[in-house]
């Protein structure tokens, strides 16, 4: 199995997984909005108390994490004006010779 066929199979798997996740979110949204469809999913013997852990109800309520309330607020810092970095000036000297000698001094 070549590298390109492995990449192709992973790409197909990744796309199928993404499509499945999209369908799951859409189905949860539809069942959360339509209460008659939601009731049809549950057994006729199930009571209202058994709905506490229903995934559709949890999806409809949204995410609420208890951890977020325990996060400390960010530390207060004083406002400081932005000072741009100063680049040092570079002064270029003109070359000593405009045309560099091509050879060394003549031999005697």
Beta strands, then each sheet from edge to edge (+ up, - down):
end
